[in-house]
Amino acid sequence: MGETTTDKKILDNAVADLTKIAGQRPVVTKAKKSIATFKVRKGYPVGCMVTLRGQRMYEFLDRLVTVAIPRIRDFRGISSRAFDGRGNYSLGVKEQIIFPEIEYDKIDTLRGLNISITRPQKTTMRRARCSPPFAFRSRPEGPPWPNSL
């Protein structure tokens, strides 16, 4: 949301979209330091984030896996290699319209968002044993095209 330095309405729309998606009001993040190249000063609002725990987290994860991820254009599955050694997974979404709560006619611009699923387990083996009952569709491993060099 780099345009928030010139137009504050963009951040308000992003907060409204994230509120609809997450089910709770997000926190507006502010710049930690000034960067003249980006015309950002310390303390300027630059983004928003929400942390979900408990029942809301499981409801969001269920909607993400069963409804939103299958609506991604040209979706071929998530990479199973994207899990780190501690059981965490991060997913970048290019358009917020994959969520059914967002109405396509009422958005001002397409925005992306980062989704981080964090688990408290220490190792990958414990993550595999304690994985949630959600079926992520994983992409087949190997080169992305058949005749790779």
Disulfide bonds with the S-S distance in Angstrom:
none
